[in-house]
Amino acid sequence: MKKIRKHLLSFAAIAAVSMGLTMSGGIAANAAPSEPSNQATTSTTAPTSPDWEAQFPDGSKYVSGIGFVPKPGTIQPRLLNPFDWLSCNNPNDPFHVITTWSSKYQGNVALQCGKATTSGYNHISAQHKNNWQDLINRFGGGSSWDDFMAYVTQAALSSPSAIYGAGFEKVCYTTPINMINHNNGDKATLSPTIIISSNNKIVITSYPGGNCR
């Protein structure tokens, strides 16, 4: 009887695995990716010496090889997780919201996948990816262009130095972003251009220069 019960338990374990479940009730590794989380996490790794960093008006930083650091000891997740990447590429869902930022005077503004010809992540990628990547390369590389773009955009929206009208129901935000190369002392102050739709509350475009002009 014990032998039969043992075989039944073994069979149940195999069946559970084949259905995508572990015996502890968790989802197997091949399950679909979950929705993204934009919560900051506490760093448990030893700090490294970064090649460069960008300093934002609110005191937060973007550090090469590490990412966005809202405050000491915390690191913000990457902009795109697998769920977002699939939504924006395979096939593209233009209305998929990657993240939402709080903006001064305009409330919450969403970065959608968008389209290459209109707005959102795919538009920024098609039109300004090289602008962001060239800037990162100038300071030593080691970072993803879209992560850096995202946190510059967030900084301009939340702590703008100036806001301008940018056409029918469009608003442009800019703010100074100080970049420092710790290896050679190279410094630069960005004046990014972030254009949003004031009626649809979405990001239209974002590039590292222009100062909204």
Buried (B, 14 or more C-beta within 10 A) or exposed (E): EEEEEEEEEEEEEEEBEEEEBEEEEEEEEEEEEEEBEBEBEEBEEEEEEBBBBBBBBEEBBBBBBBBBBBEEEBBBBBBBBEBBBBBBEEEBBBEBBBBBBEBEEBEEBBBBBBBBEEBBBBBBBEBBBEBBBEBBEEBBEBBBBBBBBBBBBBBBBBBBEEBBEBEEEBBBBBBBBBBBBBEEEEEBEBBBBBBBBBEBBBBBBBBBEBBBE
